[in-house]
Amino acid sequence: MDPAPPSPHPLVFPKAATPRCSSTMAVGADPHFHVLAVDDSLVDRKLIERLLKTSSYQVTAVESVSKALEFLGLVEDSTDPKPPAPPEVDVNLIITDYCMPGMTGYDLLKRIKESSLLKDIPVVIMSSENVPSRINRCLEGGADEFFIKPVQLSDVMRLRPHLCRSKNLESNKSRGRWKPLLDRILSTWTTARQHLPAWSLFVLFLFFFL
């Protein structure tokens, strides 16, 4: 029996679906994701910065917890009774070394989780020592991941779900801030339509939107 002629349409196997943050977010690494990296070692700091930038994330790298707290607006001023202001730049994830001079990565984790403004930011701890008690302490304290150094690109890939969650929470909070104003506008517009002439509605529209 002669072999069957080759099909003019080659078989195409579907690719595995790529996970998405949400319907409004792009697939793959997102340059709008901003990661704060904290490590006192210049070599390790440059490594994690390079890995994050390879994944197209925006990175701010600092060498100490005190610098991180300053960047996040969590430095307490005894002469200023006002609560700390939120950071000028949105931070979607913090990755920090555990063992550093002065304040440790665990100290930074506690300060983040104690902040009403920043407690939802995912925190990842890194360490060159695989100490189970240390790992459990950080995870129980609110850390989302614990990486053993040297950090690999495969570790950085595990950050994406946490970045997506942070970005979605940020979007929800932003919508929540506008909701009272939008509700007020809608209520005023509904009432005005029932009692005011058409020209007055036009003036009201200009008042709210121009």
Secondary structure by P-SEA (a helix, b strand, c coil): ccccccccccbbbbccbbbbccccccccccccbbbbbbbccaaaaaaaaaaaaaabbbbbbbccaaaaaaaaccccccccccccccccccccbbbbbcccccccaaaaaaaaaacccccccbbbbbcccccaaaaaaaaaacccccccccccaaaaaaaaaaaaaaaaaaaaaaaaaaaaaaaaaaaaaaaaaacccaaaaaaaaaaccc
